[in-house]
Amino acid sequence: MEVSTAPTRSAESIRKCSDSAFDPTKDSPHHSGQLMPFWFLANALSEIEVCKGKGSQDIIKEIIANVFRAAIINNPSELANLFYFFIVKLAPEYEA
């Protein structure tokens, strides 16, 4: 797979992952074929960290879903690594 060299978008120019209007094609910081910038994932985790109170589980699900939606549209090859990152594992159990 060829990786795009187009510049990533800045954090100020995109919506937060917790925003219900988040559009993975317009609001993700990377373009098709680019790797997801770590700051995007770190910002999503920071948003999860401050979620409290009633309805927080729904907001957390939306944040995680938006991160995965951005990965599916822009670089599906990252999905497995992203999944293992969120479940705090390095690899499947059957791999040494």
Contact map, one row per residue, 1 for C-alpha under 8 A:
111000000000000000000000000000001000000000000000000000000000000000000000000000000000000000000000
111100000000000000000000000000001000000000000000000000000000000000000000000000000000000000000000
111110000000000000000000000000001110000000000000000000000000000000000000000000000000000000000000
011111000000000000000000000000111100000000000000000000000000000000000000000000000000000000000000
001111100000000000000000000000000100000000000000000000000000000000000000000000000000000000000000
000111110000000000000000000000100000000000000000000000000000000000000000000000000000000000000000
000011111000000000000000000001000000000000000000000000000000000000000000000000000000000000000000
000001111100000000000000000011100000000000000000000000000000000000000000000000000000000000000000
000000111110110000000000000111000000000000000000000000000000000000000000000000000000000000000000
000000011111110000000000000010000000000000000000000000000000000000000000000000000000000000000000
000000001111110000000000000010000000000100000000000000000000000000000000000000000000000000000000
000000000111111000000000000000000000000000000000000000000000000000000000000000000000000000000000
000000001111111000000000001000000000000000000000000000000000000000000000000000000000000000000000
000000001111111100000000011110000000000000000000000000000000000000000000000000000000000000000000
000000000001111110101100001000000000000000000000000000000000000000000000000000000000000000000000
000000000000011111100100000000000000000000010000000000000000000000000000000000000000000000000000
000000000000001111110100000000000000000000010010000000000000011101100000000000000000000000000000
000000000000000111110100000000000000000000010010000000000011011001000000000000000000000000000000
000000000000001111111100000000000000000000000000000000000000000000000000000000000000000000000000
000000000000000011111100000000000000000000000000000000000000010000000000000000000000000000000000
000000000000001000111110000000000000000000000000000000000000000000000000000000000000000000000000
000000000000001111111111001000000000000000000000000000000000000001000000000000000000000000000000
000000000000000000001111111100000000000000000000000000000000000000000000000000000000000000000000
000000000000000000000111111100000000000000000000000000000000000001001100100000000000000000000000
000000000000000000000011111100100000000000000000000000000000000000000100110000000000000000000000
000000000000010000000011111100000000000000000000000000000000000000000000000000000000000000000000
000000000000111000000111111110000000000000000000000000000000000000000000000000000000000000000000
000000001000010000000011111111100000000000000000000000000000000000000100000000000000000000000000
000000011110010000000000001111100001100100000000000000000000000000000000000000000000000000000000
000000111000000000000000000111110111100000000000000000000000000000000000010000000000000000000000
000101010000000000000000100111111100000000000000000000000000000000000000010000000000000000000000
000100000000000000000000000001111100000000000000000000000000000000000000111000000000000000000000
111100000000000000000000000000111110000000000000000000000000000000000000011000000000000000000000
001110000000000000000000000001111111000000000000000000000000000000000000011000000000000000000000
001000000000000000000000000001001111100000000000000000000000000000000000001001000000000000000000
000000000000000000000000000011000111110110000000000000000000000000000010001000000000000000000000
000000000000000000000000000011000011111110000000000000000000000000000000000000000000000000000000
000000000000000000000000000000000001111111000000000000000000000000000000000000000000000000000000
000000000000000000000000000000000000111111100000000000000000000000000000000000000000000000000000
000000000010000000000000000010000001111111110000000000000000000000000000000000000000000000000000
000000000000000000000000000000000001111111111000000000000000000000100000000000000000000000000000
000000000000000000000000000000000000011111111100000000000000000000000000000000000000000000000000
000000000000000000000000000000000000001111111110000000000000000000000000000000000000000000000000
000000000000000111000000000000000000000111111111000000000000001100100000000000000000000000000000
000000000000000000000000000000000000000011111111100000000000000000000000000000000000000000000000
000000000000000000000000000000000000000001111111110000000000000000000000000000000000000000000000
000000000000000011000000000000000000000000111111111000000000001000000000000000000000000000000000
000000000000000000000000000000000000000000011111111000000011001000000000000000000000000000000000
000000000000000000000000000000000000000000001111111000000000000000000000000000000000000000000000
000000000000000000000000000000000000000000000111111100000000000000000000000000000000000000000000
000000000000000000000000000000000000000000000011111110010011000000000000000000000000000000000000
000000000000000000000000000000000000000000000000011111110000000000000000000000000000000000000000
000000000000000000000000000000000000000000000000001111110000000000000000000000000000000000000000
000000000000000000000000000000000000000000000000000111111000000000000000000000000000000000000000
000000000000000000000000000000000000000000000000000111111110000000000000000000000000000000000000
000000000000000000000000000000000000000000000000001111111111000000000000000000000000000000000000
000000000000000000000000000000000000000000000000000001111111100000000000000000000000000000000000
000000000000000000000000000000000000000000000000000000111111110000000000000000000000000000000000
000000000000000001000000000000000000000000000001001000111111111000000000000000000000000000000000
000000000000000001000000000000000000000000000001001000011111111100000000000000000000000000000000
000000000000000000000000000000000000000000000000000000001111111110000000000000000000000000000000
000000000000000011010000000000000000000000000000000000000111111111000000000000000000000000000000
000000000000000011000000000000000000000000010011000000000011111111100000000000000000000000000000
000000000000000010000000000000000000000000010000000000000001111111110000000000000000000000000000
000000000000000000000000000000000000000000000000000000000000111111111000000000000000000000000000
000000000000000011000101000000000000000000000000000000000000011111111100000000000000000000000000
000000000000000010000000000000000000000010010000000000000000001111111110000000000000000000000000
000000000000000000000000000000000000000000000000000000000000000111111111000000100100000000000000
000000000000000000000001000000000000000000000000000000000000000011111111100000000000000000000000
000000000000000000000001100100000000000000000000000000000000000001111111111000000000000000000000
000000000000000000000000000000000001000000000000000000000000000000111111111101100000000000000000
000000000000000000000000000000000000000000000000000000000000000000011111111100100000000000000000
000000000000000000000001100000010000000000000000000000000000000000001111111100000000000000000000
000000000000000000000000100001111100000000000000000000000000000000000111111100000000000000000000
000000000000000000000000000000011111000000000000000000000000000000000111111111100000000000000000
000000000000000000000000000000000000000000000000000000000000000000000011111111100000000000000000
000000000000000000000000000000000000000000000000000000000000000000000000001111110000000000000000
000000000000000000000000000000000010000000000000000000000000000000000010001111111100000000000000
000000000000000000000000000000000000000000000000000000000000000000010011001111111110000000000000
000000000000000000000000000000000000000000000000000000000000000000000000000011111111000000000000
000000000000000000000000000000000000000000000000000000000000000000000000000001111111100000000000
000000000000000000000000000000000000000000000000000000000000000000010000000001111111110000000000
000000000000000000000000000000000000000000000000000000000000000000000000000000111111111000000000
000000000000000000000000000000000000000000000000000000000000000000000000000000011111111111100000
000000000000000000000000000000000000000000000000000000000000000000000000000000001111111111000000
000000000000000000000000000000000000000000000000000000000000000000000000000000000111111110000000
000000000000000000000000000000000000000000000000000000000000000000000000000000000011111110000000
000000000000000000000000000000000000000000000000000000000000000000000000000000000001111111000000
000000000000000000000000000000000000000000000000000000000000000000000000000000000001111111110000
000000000000000000000000000000000000000000000000000000000000000000000000000000000001100111110000
000000000000000000000000000000000000000000000000000000000000000000000000000000000001000011111010
000000000000000000000000000000000000000000000000000000000000000000000000000000000000000011111110
000000000000000000000000000000000000000000000000000000000000000000000000000000000000000000111111
000000000000000000000000000000000000000000000000000000000000000000000000000000000000000000011111
000000000000000000000000000000000000000000000000000000000000000000000000000000000000000000111111
000000000000000000000000000000000000000000000000000000000000000000000000000000000000000000001111
